[in-house]
Amino acid sequence: MTQKTAFHEIPLPLLDSDEVCRISTPTKGAQPSYIRDHRKRLRDRFLAGGPDALPDYEMLELVLFRAIPRRDVKPLVNALMERFGDYNTVISANAEQLSEVPGVGAAVICELRIIEAAAHRLARSRVHQKQIISSWDALLSYCRTTMAHCDIEQFRVFYLDRKNVLIADEAQGHGTVDHVPVYPREVVKRALFLNASALILVHNHPSGDPTPSQADIAMTQQVGQAAEALGIVLHDHLVIGKSGETSFRSEGLM
């Protein structure tokens, strides 16, 4: 019977393990030189060429270096890529899914959550309190980052002021793999509370296909009618999938 490699996590050191090795006397359990050299080469390539210089699995190696400082992370990276398919899906996987992969513990999950949170905050900063209509690409990037790889449906509303500046980005509901409840009255009620003049609806399709369903179309019409009755503009409804996104307005669905 083939024995599986065990991955042991330890608390993150104050200094990077490479630095520790350079300034201290080698001890039992210190990072082997071949691992240290590989990590340095990978970091140098990343710093010289940026993220495009590395394939997904090597980017994931970089992320896991701190979580597992003295062991070869390649076997775990291979297991994660085999389970989830690509870098983005690994980063977006929830703790329960990640813990199903042998070798993944609290340190690895924490490191992945930090990377995901950083990506979300950076994407959000590019649209927060910005003129959304003129920052449409940034809005799409934010939606892809936060929603494209979710395994359940999420429904969000972007509330805009009279100048189409984003004043609130709110999750209105979470559902199942193929359904999320939406209440048009609550969407419009919230717009009135925020003194919003316009809305953009966004939800994701975990299946990856951003094609709107008949239920999506009917719900959008209901929100649009409720908003129009109160003088609130519904700019668009975006459906986000792994393969892309669909704009209701661009498709002539509203």
LUMVOBA-984886 format. One line per 4 residues: number of its first residue (from 1); their letters; for each residue x, y, z of C-alpha. Coordinates in nm, 2 decimals. Layout:
BEGIN
NUM) A) X,Y,Z ~ ... .
***
This chain:
BEGIN
1) MTQK) 0.00,0.00,0.00 ~ 0.14,0.34,-0.10 ~ 0.18,0.57,0.20 ~ 0.05,0.92,0.15 .
5) TAFH) 0.28,1.21,0.23 ~ 0.18,1.39,0.54 ~ 0.19,1.77,0.56 ~ 0.26,1.93,0.89 .
9) EIPL) 0.18,2.29,0.96 ~ 0.35,2.50,1.22 ~ 0.28,2.85,1.34 ~ 0.41,3.12,1.10 .
13) PLLD) 0.76,3.25,1.19 ~ 0.83,3.61,1.25 ~ 1.10,3.60,0.98 ~ 1.07,3.42,0.65 .
17) SDEV) 1.22,3.07,0.68 ~ 1.49,3.16,0.42 ~ 1.60,3.45,0.64 ~ 1.60,3.24,0.95 .
21) CRIS) 1.83,2.99,0.78 ~ 2.07,3.27,0.68 ~ 2.11,3.42,1.02 ~ 2.10,3.12,1.25 .
25) TPTK) 2.29,2.80,1.29 ~ 2.13,2.50,1.10 ~ 1.93,2.28,1.33 ~ 1.75,1.96,1.31 .
29) GAQP) 1.43,2.01,1.11 ~ 1.57,2.32,0.93 ~ 1.45,2.38,0.57 ~ 1.66,2.17,0.33 .
33) SYIR) 1.87,2.37,0.09 ~ 1.70,2.23,-0.23 ~ 1.37,2.37,-0.10 ~ 1.52,2.70,0.00 .
37) DHRK) 1.69,2.74,-0.34 ~ 1.37,2.65,-0.53 ~ 1.17,2.90,-0.33 ~ 1.42,3.17,-0.39 .
41) RLRD) 1.42,3.10,-0.77 ~ 1.04,3.12,-0.77 ~ 1.03,3.44,-0.58 ~ 1.29,3.60,-0.80 .
45) RFLA) 1.09,3.50,-1.11 ~ 0.78,3.65,-0.96 ~ 0.95,3.97,-0.86 ~ 1.11,4.01,-1.20 .
49) GGPD) 0.82,3.91,-1.42 ~ 0.51,3.96,-1.21 ~ 0.22,3.71,-1.18 ~ 0.21,3.65,-1.56 .
53) ALPD) 0.55,3.49,-1.53 ~ 0.42,3.21,-1.33 ~ 0.15,2.94,-1.41 ~ -0.13,2.88,-1.16 .
57) YEML) 0.04,2.60,-0.97 ~ 0.35,2.81,-0.90 ~ 0.15,3.11,-0.79 ~ -0.02,2.87,-0.54 .
61) ELVL) 0.32,2.75,-0.43 ~ 0.41,3.11,-0.34 ~ 0.10,3.14,-0.13 ~ 0.17,2.82,0.06 .
65) FRAI) 0.53,2.89,0.14 ~ 0.44,3.08,0.46 ~ 0.18,2.83,0.57 ~ 0.42,2.54,0.53 .
69) PRRD) 0.77,2.69,0.57 ~ 0.99,2.38,0.59 ~ 0.83,2.12,0.36 ~ 0.80,2.08,-0.01 .
73) VKPL) 0.45,2.22,-0.10 ~ 0.44,2.08,-0.45 ~ 0.25,1.76,-0.36 ~ -0.01,1.96,-0.17 .
77) VNAL) -0.04,2.21,-0.46 ~ -0.09,1.93,-0.70 ~ -0.37,1.78,-0.48 ~ -0.54,2.12,-0.46 .
81) MERF) -0.52,2.18,-0.83 ~ -0.65,1.83,-0.90 ~ -0.94,1.89,-0.66 ~ -1.04,2.25,-0.77 .
85) GDYN) -0.90,2.29,-1.12 ~ -0.74,2.63,-1.11 ~ -0.58,2.89,-0.89 ~ -0.89,3.11,-0.86 .
89) TVIS) -1.11,2.82,-0.76 ~ -0.86,2.71,-0.49 ~ -0.84,3.07,-0.35 ~ -1.22,3.10,-0.35 .
93) ANAE) -1.30,2.75,-0.20 ~ -1.46,2.76,0.15 ~ -1.29,2.61,0.45 ~ -1.50,2.29,0.45 .
97) QLSE) -1.41,2.21,0.09 ~ -1.04,2.29,0.15 ~ -1.02,2.07,0.46 ~ -1.13,1.77,0.26 .
101) VPGV) -0.79,1.78,0.09 ~ -0.53,1.58,0.29 ~ -0.26,1.81,0.43 ~ -0.48,2.12,0.45 .
105) GAAV) -0.51,2.26,0.80 ~ -0.57,2.59,0.97 ~ -0.25,2.76,0.85 ~ -0.32,2.68,0.49 .
109) ICEL) -0.68,2.78,0.51 ~ -0.59,3.11,0.68 ~ -0.33,3.19,0.42 ~ -0.58,3.13,0.13 .
113) RIIE) -0.85,3.34,0.31 ~ -0.60,3.63,0.34 ~ -0.52,3.62,-0.03 ~ -0.89,3.61,-0.11 .
117) AAAH) -0.98,3.90,0.12 ~ -0.69,4.11,-0.02 ~ -0.82,4.05,-0.38 ~ -1.18,4.15,-0.27 .
121) RLAR) -1.07,4.46,-0.10 ~ -0.85,4.57,-0.38 ~ -1.13,4.52,-0.64 ~ -1.38,4.69,-0.41 .
125) SRVH) -1.16,5.00,-0.36 ~ -1.16,5.06,-0.74 ~ -1.54,5.11,-0.74 ~ -1.62,5.24,-0.39 .
129) QKQI) -1.75,5.60,-0.41 ~ -1.66,5.61,-0.78 ~ -1.87,5.71,-1.08 ~ -1.99,5.36,-1.17 .
133) ISSW) -2.10,5.42,-1.53 ~ -1.76,5.55,-1.63 ~ -1.58,5.28,-1.42 ~ -1.77,4.99,-1.58 .
137) DALL) -1.47,4.76,-1.64 ~ -1.37,4.81,-1.27 ~ -1.72,4.71,-1.16 ~ -1.71,4.40,-1.38 .
141) SYCR) -1.37,4.31,-1.24 ~ -1.50,4.34,-0.88 ~ -1.80,4.13,-0.96 ~ -1.59,3.86,-1.12 .
145) TTMA) -1.35,3.86,-0.82 ~ -1.61,3.83,-0.56 ~ -1.88,3.62,-0.72 ~ -1.76,3.42,-1.02 .
149) HCDI) -1.62,3.13,-0.82 ~ -1.89,3.11,-0.54 ~ -2.05,2.77,-0.51 ~ -2.39,2.91,-0.41 .
153) EQFR) -2.60,3.19,-0.57 ~ -2.56,3.54,-0.43 ~ -2.76,3.84,-0.51 ~ -2.61,4.19,-0.47 .
157) VFYL) -2.74,4.54,-0.53 ~ -2.52,4.84,-0.61 ~ -2.70,5.16,-0.49 ~ -2.60,5.48,-0.67 .
161) DRKN) -2.67,5.85,-0.61 ~ -2.78,6.11,-0.87 ~ -2.44,6.13,-1.02 ~ -2.42,5.75,-1.04 .
165) VLIA) -2.16,5.73,-0.77 ~ -2.16,5.41,-0.57 ~ -2.30,5.47,-0.22 ~ -2.37,5.11,-0.11 .
169) DEAQ) -2.28,4.76,-0.22 ~ -2.50,4.51,-0.04 ~ -2.56,4.14,-0.05 ~ -2.94,4.10,-0.05 .
173) GHGT) -2.94,3.72,-0.02 ~ -2.76,3.39,-0.05 ~ -2.93,3.08,-0.18 ~ -2.85,2.73,-0.31 .
177) VDHV) -2.65,2.61,-0.61 ~ -2.92,2.73,-0.85 ~ -3.16,2.96,-0.67 ~ -3.15,3.27,-0.45 .
181) PVYP) -3.46,3.44,-0.31 ~ -3.51,3.80,-0.42 ~ -3.78,4.04,-0.29 ~ -3.83,4.34,-0.52 .
185) REVV) -4.01,4.53,-0.25 ~ -3.71,4.50,-0.01 ~ -3.47,4.61,-0.29 ~ -3.66,4.93,-0.36 .
189) KRAL) -3.73,4.99,0.01 ~ -3.36,4.98,0.08 ~ -3.30,5.22,-0.21 ~ -3.54,5.47,-0.05 .
193) FLNA) -3.37,5.44,0.29 ~ -3.03,5.51,0.13 ~ -3.17,5.79,-0.08 ~ -3.04,5.61,-0.39 .
197) SALI) -3.14,5.73,-0.73 ~ -3.03,5.43,-0.93 ~ -2.96,5.05,-0.90 ~ -2.75,4.78,-1.06 .
201) LVHN) -2.85,4.42,-0.98 ~ -2.59,4.15,-0.98 ~ -2.61,3.78,-0.92 ~ -2.39,3.48,-1.00 .
205) HPSG) -2.45,3.14,-1.16 ~ -2.24,2.87,-0.98 ~ -2.29,2.65,-1.29 ~ -2.05,2.89,-1.47 .
209) DPTP) -2.30,2.97,-1.75 ~ -2.41,3.33,-1.72 ~ -2.72,3.29,-1.94 ~ -3.02,3.44,-1.76 .
213) SQAD) -3.31,3.21,-1.67 ~ -3.67,3.30,-1.72 ~ -3.69,3.35,-1.34 ~ -3.41,3.60,-1.36 .
217) IAMT) -3.59,3.79,-1.64 ~ -3.92,3.79,-1.44 ~ -3.75,3.91,-1.12 ~ -3.57,4.19,-1.31 .
221) QQVG) -3.89,4.31,-1.46 ~ -4.05,4.32,-1.11 ~ -3.77,4.52,-0.96 ~ -3.77,4.75,-1.26 .
225) QAAE) -4.14,4.82,-1.23 ~ -4.12,4.88,-0.86 ~ -3.82,5.11,-0.90 ~ -3.98,5.31,-1.19 .
229) ALGI) -4.29,5.37,-0.98 ~ -4.07,5.56,-0.73 ~ -3.85,5.74,-0.98 ~ -3.55,5.51,-0.93 .
233) VLHD) -3.35,5.40,-1.24 ~ -3.25,5.04,-1.29 ~ -2.94,5.06,-1.50 ~ -2.87,4.70,-1.55 .
237) HLVI) -2.87,4.34,-1.42 ~ -2.55,4.15,-1.45 ~ -2.52,3.77,-1.43 ~ -2.17,3.65,-1.34 .
241) GKSG) -2.04,3.31,-1.43 ~ -1.69,3.15,-1.45 ~ -1.71,3.17,-1.83 ~ -1.80,3.54,-1.84 .
245) ETSF) -2.09,3.77,-1.77 ~ -2.42,3.87,-1.92 ~ -2.57,4.23,-1.92 ~ -2.94,4.24,-1.94 .
249) RSEG) -2.93,4.59,-2.10 ~ -2.67,4.48,-2.36 ~ -2.89,4.17,-2.44 ~ -3.20,4.38,-2.48 .
253) LM) -3.37,4.21,-2.18 ~ -3.47,4.54,-2.01 .
***
